Amino acid sequence: MHYALNLRTFFYSHYFYLGLRFAAGLVGVTLITLQFADMTTAMTVCIGALCTALMDMPSPLRHKFNEMSASVLLCSAVTLLISLCAPVHWLLMTMLVLVSFMACMMVVYGKKSMPLQLATLFIMTMSMEHEMSMRQSFVHTGLFTLGALAYLAYSMAVSWILRHRIKQQVLAEALFELAAYIDIKADFYDTRYNLTEQFNKLVRQQSVLADRQQASRDLILRSHQNSQDAIVVQVHVCMLDLYELILSTHTDYAELRLHLADSPILKTLHDIAYKAARDIESVAYAVTRKRVSYAAISYAPELDAIEAELLQLQARVDAGKPAQEALAVLRAQRNKIRAIAQMIGELHQASQKAYASTPFWNDADMAPFLSQQKYEFKMILSHLRLDSPILRFSLRVAMAISVGLLVAAQLPYAAHSYWIVLTIVIILKPSFSMTKQRRSDRIVGTVIGCVVTAVIIKYLNYPAAILGILILSTVATPTFIYLRYRYAAIAVSIMILLQMHLIAPGNGNLIVERLTDTFIGAAVATAFSFVLANWEYQSLPRLIREVLGVNLRYMQASFDLLQGKGKDDFAYRIERKRLMDSLAALSSALVRMLDEPGRKQRAVEDINLFIVQNYLLVAHVAALRSILRRHAKELPVDAVNAMLEHSHDRVCRSLAHALQQHGQTMAPPHGGIDSAAAAPTPQVPWSGWPLVQRRIRLLQADADKIIIHSQAIVRDVAPA
């Protein structure tokens, strides 16, 4: 379950704060307007505030102002344009299609532009029902803009006051997702769970975690002005270091299960991982409540049990029984668990006070870690080609809205065509899987909302009760729109239907008509989800090339760090972030493809294994880094670096070979792809040799497997 759906954490989450801010702003703007004007004017001002509120998301203040200002300008322009065209039916229909097309083309700017697209299409549908004179159109637009500017000023003021609180909430969400990630890793020690299925779950969660960590970076690393901001920076950096340690705990779980299936140590390992997840959650919970966090969990019993098991395994090895591999694996896990427990302790300490300096933060350029977005018109022009997914999506929506308008014109009852168009706008998304999910949520949410509204009108038809329910639904709509859209659909249906009931209480067919309009809009959207569809397999070659290219650069930065060639790990952190982002993008595409028709799915198993193998390379590098730190005493630098150099060459040759299979050439270190010199044999005694050699063998083996899965993907995807 999502952390914010738990009552213990819900009221401290930024989702609930967003709902309160949203509702207070809309209700406040409406009530103030009613003091000076009639209900019609107040509703126009309220809709202006609503369109701007759709852009009210956790963002750095400067970005929030730019995004919401763009919404004010664009939505005001659309309001004026549609209002002026409304008296001329053919011109109105033409402009509706053109505005729909252009609004959907804005998706080219990425995820941040999606709320702006929705706000534009929403006000387009709200403006199409009213025929006005030219003077009335300008007055109507002026009132709309007034409401939009009022909410902009209100939101910026509240966001400035709560700027540190929002950072805490977004950081806490990343910590909660990290705890969920550890919960999945804990089940690797439970023999009831299939290892392959657990890897799949882990990779999916890694995608979610990468998104939450990026949101945290964007808010926290852009600026810090006081000791409170310094604390969230410390916690954020400590969280990233802890994440790398957790990555390094990947081991041969099959080997552990084989040799220790009858031992209680597997349950002990599961329990200590579960404890670590709860420990991290306690930090996240303290952060959401603006409190410092103190360690309250002891790992001593589990660590003692692991030590006892190690003694037993050592005795079996001394007796000549085959347990050497299990002993090595368990000993390595013991060391990593100790390091993780220590790092969680540092995470608690990071929340307690601001320290003099923060690792990798001082005098560093944070730009590579932050989301960079350019809003240039030439990006739209570059997608004006038929093979562009953005253009195909825009054409799909424009055609669907055209058909929706034609159907609405033929209905026997007094249909509100804007409701049908709004349903189409909400359901139709750039990908088939998103459309499928949104359609289900929209229909179920609308049906439940209509039933609840009917009960309210029949049994609770009192002004005070309806006003209270309206306020609750107004809070719930933005709270759940990014959390559980189905709940948001229920809330928004109740809110709009009750508003219509208050404005026109005599319409007994209101709910039935809205249900009919919703089903018609859903049917049109479903039909057009197959028109000019962009199937996920079409983007797979590009995403795979990106993963391989970024992984090559990550390996270069990793081995430079392992060999001590850089003064710090800044470049390594940048490339690790880029690799995790590219893996998250590929993983998300795979998940979406699984929701598409079976005939449109390609190389599902091989893509999944390809993602896992690339993820394992990151885990092996993290483990190597941990081993070198742990065995730094008497480290034979030259001998270790020679082995690392050889491994680096071989791994990069494998990745370069895989890239060549996908039609892209990138020269591996020292040229040749097929050369494979023998690995240097260490001559210097050092306690870390067995661990380093074992991890390097695993690293090279997983790099070679990437070639195999890459070949299979090329065979399955390229012909399509």
N, C-alpha and C positions, 0 to 999 in steps of 0.2 A: 504494500500500500504506500502511496505517496506520502511523504512526511507531513505535508500540509493538510492532508485529509484526516489526520489524527487530531482529536480535539485538544490534546495536550500542547500541540505546537501550532494548530491552525490560527489561533488568535494572535500569535506573534509573527506570523509569516508575512512577507511583503504582498502576498496575494490578498489577504484580508485588509491590509492597510490600503491597497489600491482600491478595493471595493468601498471602503469608508470614504476615501478621498473623492472618488468618483461620485458617490451618492450625495455627499455633503455639497460638492460643487454644483451638481445639477439641481438639487432641491433648493440650495441657497440662491442660485441665479434666478430660478423660476419664481421663488417667493418674493425676492426683491423686485423683480419686474412687475409682479402682480400688484405691488403697492402703487405703481404709477400707470399701469395699462391694463387692458382686458386680457382674457384668457387666450385669445388667438395670438395676440402679440407675445404673450409669455411663452406660448408653445414654440413660436418661431425662434425666440431667443434661446429657449431650452435646447432645441435641435441643433443650433449653432454650437452651444456648449458641448452637446453630446458628440458631435463629429470631432471636435478637438480632443475630447476626453478619450476617444478611441486610440489616440497616439500617446496617451499618458502611461508610459512604462518606465521601469527602473533604467535610468541612463545617466551619464554624466550631465551636469546641469547645462553646459554649453550645447551638447548634442540634443538634449531634450528641448531646449529653446528653439534650435534650428528645425527640429522635426515637427514640433507643434506649430511653429510659425508657417512652415510649408503647408501644413494641413489647413490652417486658417486661410491662407491665400488661395490654395487650389480649390478648396470646398466652396469658398465665397464666389470664385469665378464660375464654378460649375452651377451653383445656385442661380446666379444671374443669367447665365447662358440658357439653362433649361427653362427658367421662368419667362424669358423673352420669347423663346420658341414655342411655349405651350399653346398659345392661341392658334397656331398654324399646325394642324395635325401631322401632315407629311414631313414638315420640317422638324417637329418634335421627335418623331420616330427616327428620322435620320440622325439627329444629334444624340439620341439615346444610344444608338449603335456605335457611333463614333466615340463618344465619351467612354463607353464600356471598353472599347478596343484600346484606347489610349491609357485608361486606368490600369488595364491588365498588363500593358507593356511596361509599366513601372516595376513590375516584379523583377525585372532585369537587375534592379539595384539590391536584390537580396531580401533576407528575412525581415529586415527593418522596414522595408517598404510595404509589407503585406497589410499592416493596419491602415496605412495611408490609402492603399488601393480600396480597402473595404470602406473607409470613410467617404471616399469619392463616390463610389457606387451607391452607398447608402443615401447620401444627400441627393444624388441623381434620382433615385426612386422616390424620395420624399417630395421632390419638387415637381414631379411629372403630373401630379393630379390636379394642380391648381392653375386655372387660367387667369392671368392678370394682365392689366394694361402695362405699358412701358413704365409709367410712374410707379405703379404698385410693385413692379418687379424690382425697381431700384430700392424702394422703401423696404420691401421684404428682404432683399439682400443685405441692406444696411443693418436691419435688426438681427439677421443671422450672424453677420460679422461681429456685431456688438456682443452677442452671446459667446461667440468663439473667442474673442479677445478677453472677455471677462474670465472665462475658464482658464485661458492661457496665463493670465496674471495670477489668478488664484493658485493654479497648479505649481507655477514656478515659485511662488512665495512659500507654499507648504513644502515643496521639495527642497528648497534652500534650508528651511528650518529643520527638516528631517534628513538632511543629506548624509549625516553620519549614520543615522538609524538605518537608512536604506542600504548602505554599505554593509552593515552588520547582518541584515536580513539575507542579502544575496550571498554573502560569505557563508552564513549558516546553512543555506540551501546546498552549497557545494560540499560542505562537511557532512551533511545528512546523506548526500548521494555517495560520498566516499565510504560512509558506514555501510550503506546498502551494497556497495561493491565488495567490501570485506565479508559481508554475510554470504554472498555467492561463493567467494573463495573458501569460506569455512566448510561449505558442503562438498568440496573436493575430497575432504577427509571422511565423508560419510559414504560407506559402500552402497547405500541404497540409491544413490544418485549416479546416473550414467555420466562418465567423464566428458564425452563428446557434447552431450546436452548442456553440461555445466559450462564448457568452453563457449558454447553459443550464447548462453545467458550472460556470461562474463563480458564477451565482446559487445553485446547490446548495451549492457550497463556502462561499459567504458565510453560508448558513444554519448550517452546521457551525461556522464560525469564530465567529459570533455566540454560539452556545451555549458554546463553550470560553472566549470572552472573558468571558461572564457568570459562569461558574464561577470564573474568575480574580478578577473583581471581588469576588464574594461572600466569598472567602477573604482577599484581600489588603487591600481597602479598609475592612474593618470596624474594624480596629485594627492599629497597629504600635507595638511596645514598645521596640525596640532598633535598632542600626545595621543588623543583618541584615534585619530587617523593612523598614527604610527603603530598602534596596537593591532589594528585590523591588517595592516601591511605585514607585521610580524607573524600573525596567525596564518595569513594567506601563504606566505613563503614557507612556513613550517608545514602547512598542509601539502604543498607541492613536494617537499622533501620526503614527507611521510609517504606520499603516493609512490614515489620512486622506490622506497624501501619495500613497499607492499608488492610492487611489480617484481622485485628481485626474489620474492618468496616462491615464484613458480618453480616447481621441481618435478621429478618423475613420480607423479601420484600413483601411476599404475604399479611402479616398483614398491612403493610404500604399502599399497593395498595388498600386493602379492605376499610380501614377507611379514606384514603386521596385521593381517586380517583378523587373526584370533587374539590380538593384543588390545587392551583397553587404551593404548596410546593414541589410536586414531581418534577416539572420542575426546581424549585430552586435547589433541591438536585442534579439533573442531571447537571445543569449548573455549580455548584460549583465543581463537580467532573471533568467536562470538563475543567474548568479553571485550576484545579490542574495539569491535564495532560499537558496542554500547558505551565504551569509554569515549570514543570520538563523538558519539551522539550527545554525551553529556557536555562536551565542549560546545557543540553546535547549539544545544538548548540554552546554555549560559550566554552565548553570544546573542541569541535572539532576545533574551531578557535583559540585555545591557548589564550583565554581571560578569565578574571574573570567574574562572573555572579552576577547581581544585581536584586533584586526583583522588578518587575514592574507591578505585578497583585495584585489587592485588592480584598479580599474576604468579605469585610465589608457589601456590599449590600445584599448578600445572607445570611450572618449570621444574619443580622437584620431581614430579612424576616423569617428565621427559628425561631428567638425569638418571633416574632409576632404570628406565627402559634402555638408555644408552649403555649402562653398566651390564645389563643382561645381554644386549647384542654383542658387546665386546667379549663377554664370556663365551658366547656361541662362536664368535670368530676365533678366539683362542683355542676353542675345542675342535677347530677344523670344520665347522658347519658353514654353509654358504649364506652368510649374512653381511658380507663386507659392503655390498652396494647399499643395502638398507641402512647400515650403520653410518655410511658417509652422507646419505641423503638426510637422515634424521639429525645428524650432528649439524649439518649446514642449516637445516630449518631451525634448530635450537638457537644458533647464533643470530639468525635473522629475526627471530621472534624477540630475542633480548633487545636487539637494536630497535625494533618497532616499539616495544614497550617503553624504551628510553625516549624515543622520539615523541610518543604520545605524551609523556611527561613534559617534554619541552613545549608541546602544543598547549598544555595547560598553563605552563609558565608564561608563554607568549601572550596569553590573554590577561595577565595580571598587571603588567606595567610596561611602559615604553622604555626600551633600551637605547643605548647610545647610537647603535648602528644596526642595520638590517642586512643580512647577506645578499649580495648581488644587486642591492638596490642603489647604494651610494654611487653617484656620478655615472650612472648607467642610463643609456637611452632605452626607454621602455617601449618605444614605438613598435618594434618587431613582435612584442607580446600582445599588442592591442589590436582590436578589429579596425581595419582601415576601410573606409567607404568613400568612394568618389561618386558624386551625382552629376555626371556629365551627359549631355544630350546625345553625344556621339555613341554612347553605349547602347541607347535605344536604336539609333540608326544602324549599328553593326548587327542588330538582330532582325532587321527587316529582310529576312530570307526564309524560304519555305522550310528549310531543314532546322530552323531555330525552334527549340521547345517553347520559348517565350512567345514568338509570333503565332505558333500553332495554338497555344493556350488563349491568346487574345482573340484570335479568329473564332475559336470554339465558344468563348463566352459571348462574343458579339452575335453569333448566329443563334445561340440558345436564347438570348434575350429577345431577339427578333421573333423567334417562334413563340416565346412566352407571351409577347404582346399580341400576336395574332390570335393565339388561343383565348386570351382574356377577352378579346373583342367579340368572340363568338359565344361566350358563356350566356346561358339563359337568365341568370340572376345578376344583380348589380355588383359584379365582381370589382374588387380593387386590384387593378392590374399591377400596382406597385408591390403588392404582397407576393404575387407570383414571381415578379422580377427579383425581389429581394431574396426569395427562397433560392432562386437560381444562382444569384450572386454569392450567397453564403455557402452553397453546396459545391459549386464547381470550383475546383482547385487545380493547380498546375499538374499534379500527378493523379493517376487513377486511384491509388490507394488512399490518398487524402480525401478525394471526392467520395469514395466508398464509405469511409469512416464518418465524414461530415454528414452524408446523407442519412445514415443510420441514426446518428445523434440528433439531427434536426427533426426527423420524423417522430422518433420516440419522445424527444423533449417537447415537441409541439403538442402531441397527443396528451401527454401527462399534464402539460400546462393548461390545455383547454379543459380537461376534466376538472383540474383543481379550480380553475376560474369559474366553471359552471357551479361547483359546490359553493364557492365564495359568494357568487351573485345570488344563489338561492337561499343560503342559510346565514350569511354574514353581510348582508347588504346594508351596512351602516357606514356613514362617511368616515368615522374614526377608524373602524376596522379596515376599510378599503385603503385609507391613507397609510395606515401602519403596514399593511401587506405590500403596498406600492413601494414604500421606503425599503423594506426588507428585500424585495425582488430587485430593486435598483442597486442595492449593495451586492447582492449575490451574482448579478450578471457579470460585472468585470472581475469579480473574485474568481469565478470558475471558468472564465472564457479561455484562459491559457492552462488551466488545471484539469478540468473535466468539462468539455464543451457541452455534453449532454445536460449537465446541471444548469449551465448558462442558458441553454435553449429553453428549459423549463421556466427559469426565472424571467427571461425576456418575453416569453409568450404570456405569462401572467401579467407582467408589467404593461405590455402594449394593449392586451385585451381589456384590462381594467381601465386604462386611460380611454379607450374607445367607448367603454360602457358609461363612463362619467360624461363624456362629450355627447354621446347619442344613446341614452338609456333605453329608448324604445325599440331598438333593433333586436328582436328575439332570435334572429338567425345569425347573429354575429359570430358565434363560435363555430357553427357548422360551415359557414362560408369561409372562415379562416382555415379550417381543417381542409376543406376542398381545395382552396388555393395552394396550401402547402403541398398536398399530394400532387397537384398538377405541376407545380414548380419542381418538385423532386423527380417526377417522371421525365420532364423535359431535360433537367440536368443529367439524369442517368443516361438518357438516350444520347446526349451530346458528349458524354464522357468518352465515348468510343469514336467520336469524329475528330480527325486529325490528332489522334491520341499520341502522346509521347511516352512510349513504354520504357521502363527502366533499363532494359538490356541494351538500349541504344546508347546510353551514357556510360556503360560499364568500361569499354576500352579506354576512354579518357580518364576515368577515375582510377583505373588500375595503373595506367602510365604515371599518373600523379603520385600514387603511393610508392611505386618503385623508384621514381626520380627523387622524391623526398627522402626515401629510405637510404638511398646512396649517399646523399648529403649528410644524413643523420649518422651513418656509419663513419664517415670521414671525421665529423665532429666528435663522435664517441671515442674513436681510437686515438685521436689527438689528445683528448682529455685523459684517457687511460695511460697514455705514454708520457703524460706530463708536459706536452708541448705548448699548452696555453697557460696564461697566468691565472685564469679562473674558469668556471664552467658556464659562462654566459652564452657562448655560441652553442654549446651542447644543449642548454635549456631551450634555446630558440628552435633548434632543429627537432628536438623531442616534441615540442608543442606542435610544430608543423606536421610531423609524422602522425601524431595522435589525431590531429584535425583531419588529415586526409583519410586515415583509417575510419574515423567516425563518419565521414561523408560516404565512403564506400559501404560501410555497414548499414547506414540509413537507407541507401539505395537498395541494398539486398533485402532489408525488411519490407520496404515498399513493394519490391518485385514479388514477394511472397503473397501479397494481397491482390495481385493481378491475375487474370485468367491463366490457367495452366499452360496454354499454348504460347503464352508470351514470356514464360520463365526460361532462363538459360543458365546452364552450368551452376545451379544453386549450390550443390555440395562442394564443388571445386572453389567457387568464390568464397564460400564460408571457410574452407580450409586455408585458402590463400590469406584471408584476413587473420586467421589464427596464427599462421606461420610468421607473418610480419609482426604481429603482436608479440610472439615469442622471442623474436630478435631483440625487441626492446627489453623484455624481461631478462634475457641472457646478459645484455650489456649492463643493466642495472645490477645484476648479480655479480658480474665481474668487478664492477666498481666497488661493490660492498666487500668482496673478497680482498681486493688490493688494500682497501682501507683497514680491514680487520687484521691482515697479515703484513702490515707495513714494516714491522720490525725485521731488520736484516734483509730487506727486499733487494734481490739481485736485479737492479734496474736494467742493465744491458741485456741480460738473458731474457727477462720478462718482456722487454720491449721488442726483442727479436721475434719472440713467439707471437706477440700481439700484431706485429707488422705482417707476419706471414698470414695470420688469420684474417687480418683486414683485407689483404690482397685477395684472398680466396673468396671471402664473403662478397666483396664488391664485384668480383668477376661473375659470381652467380647472379647477383642483382642486375648487372649490366647485360648478361645473357638473357635474362627474363625480359628486360626492356627491349632488347632487339627482337624478341618474339612478337612484341606489340608494335613493331614498326618504328621504334625510336632508338637512336644510337647515342650512347653516352660512354665515353672512354673510361674503362676501369683504371685503377692505379697501375702504373708501369705497363700499360698497353694490353697485352694479350689476354684473351678470354680463356683459352684452352690450356695455358701453361699452369702447372700445379707442382711447384717445387716441394720437396719433402719438408715437413715441419722440423724446425730445429729441436734437437734433443737437449734439454737442460742439463748442464754439468755442475751447477752450483747447488749445494744443499739448501733447501728452503721449505718451510712447513706448508706454504701455500701452493706448491707445485701440483699436487693431485687435484685440488679444487679448481685451479685455473685451467689445467688441461682438460678436465671433464667438462667444464662449462664451455670452453672453446670448441670441443668436439660437438657439443649440442648446438652451439651457434652455427657452426659450419653445416651440420646435418640439416638444420631447419632452413638455412639459406638455400641449400640444394633442393629441398622439397618445394621451395617457392617456384623453381624452374618447372618442376613437374606439373604443379597446379596451374601455372601460367600457360603451359602448352595446352592443357585440357581446356582452359577457358578460351584460348584462341580458336581451338577446333570447334567449340560449341557456339561461341558468340559471333565470330567473324563472318561465317556464311550467312547468318541472319541479318 
